[in-house]
């Protein structure tokens, strides 16, 4: 990791670990601290990607959580600090590995993992495809590929995707796929906070980050999870000089005390202001609504 930061090379971790060796005692914990320090130092300098290909327990789970992107394999990969046996002995709760830290849990509930794939081979192939969107470091541009789409390509469906009625929903992915190169869009966290869409695509062969409200889910309203999801993605793009295209169709923030107590809600919603703090220039496109509500 030290050499990767020195030469400007991404760090990819393939994780399959049961945790620290008990025989090594405190020394193993010191080794973890060295890795965590380098995860933090490399943040925003080189892309860091973790692929969980088996159990990842104990102190080994912290490093993937500190990386930029975490991918998992369905039914075979697990992320948890303590396993089901420890949970049973401490809280007398019966829980399976999948419920505690499986791919479904972390991609749909906790938001720790960004994507889950069917098997190891599928995960490695998707990791290779995803890596093609990213620059080697914050000093390098993202790779440029040959664009086979003509610049004057017509997409007749764009005229009818957005309904005239503001109360009718539509799929933001239809718009995104209609305007990017070869309709290829690598969505990040597709199963978490579905009311906002983030991911990478190419336009004229160049990598762009895309952020869009999803009217098909909760009418595109923002909540805490979607605010954090969008802000984290924007900050990654800012660190690596990736331009951002934003599609705006949002009635406002999702109201209600059930979501979170008021102080926490205000603090977490400020994540939506992060795009305006970045050095890159976001390009917004308003599809329909852009409201705020006050009482």
C-alpha positions in Angstrom: 0.0 0.0 0.0 2.9 2.3 0.7 4.3 1.7 -2.8 0.9 2.0 -4.4 0.6 5.5 -3.0 4.1 6.3 -4.0 3.7 5.4 -7.6 0.0 6.2 -8.0 -1.4 2.7 -8.4 -4.9 1.6 -7.2 -5.3 -0.8 -4.3 -7.5 -3.9 -4.8 -8.1 -6.2 -1.9 -9.4 -9.7 -2.3 -10.6 -10.6 1.2 -11.2 -14.1 2.6 -10.2 -14.0 6.3 -11.4 -15.4 9.6 -9.8 -12.6 11.5 -6.6 -12.4 13.6 -4.7 -15.4 14.8 -5.3 -15.7 18.5 -1.8 -17.1 19.0 -0.3 -13.7 18.0 -2.2 -11.8 20.6 -1.9 -8.0 20.7 0.7 -8.0 17.9 -1.9 -8.9 15.4 -4.0 -5.9 16.5 -1.0 -3.6 15.9 -0.8 -5.0 12.4 -4.4 -4.1 11.8 -3.8 -0.6 12.9 -1.0 -0.2 10.3 -3.3 -1.3 7.6 -6.1 1.0 8.7 -3.7 3.9 8.8 -2.7 3.3 5.2 -6.4 3.0 4.2 -7.0 6.5 5.5 -3.8 7.9 4.0 -4.6 6.4 0.6 -8.2 7.8 0.7 -8.6 10.3 -2.2 -5.1 9.5 -3.4 -5.6 6.2 -5.2 -8.8 4.3 -5.7 -9.3 1.5 -3.1 -11.6 -1.4 -3.9 -12.4 -4.5 -1.7 -13.9 -7.7 -3.0 -15.1 -10.0 -0.3 -14.8 -13.6 -1.6 -15.4 -15.5 1.6 -15.8 -14.9 5.4 -14.4 -11.6 6.6 -14.6 -11.5 10.4 -13.2 -9.7 13.3 -10.7 -6.9 12.8 -10.5 -7.8 9.1 -13.8 -6.1 8.4 -12.6 -2.6 9.2 -10.3 -2.3 6.2 -13.0 -3.0 3.5 -15.3 -0.5 5.3 -12.6 2.2 4.9 -12.1 1.6 1.1 -13.9 3.5 -1.6 -15.9 0.5 -2.9 -16.8 -2.9 -1.4 -18.2 -5.7 -3.5 -19.4 -9.1 -2.3 -20.3 -12.5 -3.6 -23.8 -13.8 -2.9 -24.2 -16.7 -0.5 -20.5 -17.2 0.1 -19.2 -13.9 1.5 -19.8 -12.5 4.9 -18.8 -9.3 6.8 -19.3 -9.2 10.5 -17.2 -8.3 13.6 -18.5 -11.2 15.7 -20.1 -14.4 14.3 -23.4 -16.0 15.1 -21.9 -18.1 17.9 -20.7 -15.0 19.8 -24.1 -13.3 19.3 -25.9 -16.3 20.7 -23.7 -16.5 23.8 -23.9 -12.7 24.5 -27.5 -11.9 23.6 -29.1 -15.3 23.3 -30.2 -14.3 19.8 -30.3 -16.9 17.0 -29.0 -15.4 13.8 -27.5 -16.9 10.6 -24.3 -15.7 8.9 -26.4 -14.4 6.0 -28.7 -12.4 8.3 -25.8 -11.0 10.3 -23.4 -10.0 7.5 -24.3 -11.6 4.1 -24.3 -9.8 0.8 -28.0 -9.1 0.9 -27.7 -7.5 4.4 -24.9 -5.2 3.4 -26.1 -4.2 0.0 -29.7 -3.5 0.9 -29.8 -2.8 4.7 -26.5 -1.5 6.0 -25.1 0.1 2.9 -21.6 -1.2 3.7 -21.3 -3.0 0.4 -21.9 -1.4 -3.0 -22.7 -4.4 -5.2 -23.1 -8.2 -4.9 -22.4 -10.7 -7.7 -23.5 -14.3 -8.3 -20.1 -16.0 -8.0 -16.4 -15.4 -7.8 -15.9 -15.4 -11.5 -18.7 -13.0 -12.1 -17.4 -10.7 -9.4 -13.9 -10.6 -10.8 -15.2 -9.9 -14.3 -17.4 -7.1 -13.0 -14.5 -5.7 -11.0 -12.4 -5.6 -14.1 -15.2 -3.8 -16.0 -15.7 -1.3 -13.1 -12.0 -0.6 -12.9 -12.0 0.7 -16.5 -14.0 3.7 -15.3 -11.5 4.8 -12.8 -8.2 6.8 -13.0 -5.0 5.3 -11.5 -4.7 8.1 -9.0 -5.8 11.6 -8.3 -3.0 12.8 -10.5 -4.1 10.8 -13.6 -7.1 11.3 -15.8 -9.7 8.6 -16.2 -9.2 6.3 -19.2 -10.7 7.4 -22.5 -12.2 4.7 -24.7 -13.2 4.8 -28.3 -16.8 5.9 -28.7 -18.8 4.0 -31.3 -22.0 5.9 -30.7 -22.5 8.7 -33.3 -22.7 12.2 -31.8 -26.1 12.8 -33.5 -27.6 9.5 -32.3 -31.4 10.0 -31.9 -33.2 8.6 -28.9 -36.9 9.1 -29.7 -38.0 7.5 -26.4 -36.6 10.5 -24.4 -39.6 12.5 -25.5 -42.1 10.3 -23.8 -40.2 9.0 -20.7 -41.1 11.9 -18.4 -44.9 12.2 -18.0 -46.6 15.6 -18.1 -48.4 14.8 -14.9 -46.1 15.5 -11.9 -47.7 12.8 -9.9 -46.8 10.0 -12.3 -43.6 8.1 -11.8 -41.0 7.0 -14.3 -37.7 5.2 -14.3 -34.7 7.5 -14.2 -32.5 4.7 -15.5 -34.3 4.9 -18.8 -33.1 8.4 -19.3 -29.6 7.7 -18.1 -29.1 4.7 -20.4 -30.6 6.7 -23.3 -27.9 9.3 -23.3 -24.7 7.5 -22.3 -22.4 5.6 -24.6 -23.7 2.2 -25.7 -26.4 2.4 -22.9 -23.7 1.2 -20.4 -24.3 2.4 -16.8 -22.5 0.8 -13.9 -24.8 1.6 -11.0 -23.4 1.9 -7.5 -25.5 0.6 -4.5 -28.5 -0.3 -6.7 -30.3 -2.0 -3.8 -29.7 0.6 -1.1 -31.5 3.9 -0.8 -33.2 3.3 -4.2 -34.8 6.7 -4.3 -31.5 8.0 -5.6 -29.4 6.6 -8.4 -25.6 6.9 -8.6 -23.0 5.3 -10.9 -20.5 5.6 -13.7 -21.0 5.8 -17.4 -19.1 7.2 -20.4 -20.0 10.1 -22.7 -18.0 10.5 -25.9 -15.7 7.8 -24.4 -14.9 9.8 -21.2 -15.9 8.7 -17.7 -18.7 10.7 -15.9 -20.3 10.2 -12.6 -24.1 10.3 -12.6 -26.4 11.2 -9.8 -30.2 11.2 -10.2 -33.4 11.2 -8.2 -35.5 8.1 -8.8 -39.2 9.1 -9.1 -40.1 5.4 -9.2 -39.2 5.0 -5.5 -40.8 7.3 -2.9 -41.4 9.8 -5.7 -37.7 10.6 -5.6 -37.9 12.2 -2.2 -34.6 12.5 -0.3 -34.1 10.8 3.0 -31.1 10.3 5.2 -29.8 7.2 3.5 -30.1 8.6 0.0 -28.4 11.9 1.1 -25.4 10.0 2.5 -25.3 7.7 -0.5 -25.2 10.6 -3.0 -22.7 12.7 -0.9 -20.2 9.9 -0.6 -20.3 9.2 -4.4 -19.9 12.9 -5.2 -16.9 13.2 -2.9 -15.2 10.2 -4.6 -15.7 11.8 -8.0 -14.3 15.1 -6.7 -11.2 13.4 -5.3 -10.4 11.8 -8.6 -11.5 14.7 -11.0 -14.5 12.8 -12.5 -17.2 15.2 -13.8 -20.7 14.7 -12.5 -24.0 14.9 -14.4 -27.0 15.3 -12.1 -30.6 14.6 -13.0 -33.0 16.5 -10.7 -36.6 15.5 -10.1 -37.3 15.8 -6.4 -40.3 16.9 -4.4 -38.2 17.6 -1.4 -37.1 15.8 1.8 -39.2 12.9 3.1 -41.0 14.2 6.2 -41.9 12.4 9.4 -40.4 11.8 12.8 -40.3 8.1 12.1 -37.2 8.5 9.9 -34.9 9.9 12.6 -35.1 12.4 15.6 -35.0 16.0 14.4 -31.4 16.8 15.4 -30.0 13.8 13.6 -32.2 14.4 10.6 -30.8 18.0 10.2 -27.2 16.9 10.6 -27.4 14.0 8.1 -29.4 16.0 5.5 -26.5 18.5 5.3 -24.8 15.8 3.2 -26.8 17.0 0.3 -24.8 20.3 0.4 -21.5 18.5 -0.3 -21.7 18.8 -4.1 -21.6 22.5 -3.7 -18.4 22.3 -1.6 -16.4 20.4 -4.2 -13.8 21.7 -6.6 -15.3 20.0 -9.6 -18.3 21.7 -11.3 -21.5 19.6 -11.2 -23.7 19.8 -14.3 -27.4 19.6 -13.2 -30.3 18.8 -15.4 -33.8 19.4 -14.0 -36.3 16.9 -15.4 -39.5 18.0 -13.6 -39.6 19.0 -9.9 -37.1 20.8 -7.7 -38.9 21.8 -4.5 -38.2 22.4 -0.9 -40.9 22.4 1.8 -41.1 24.5 4.9 -43.7 24.5 7.6 
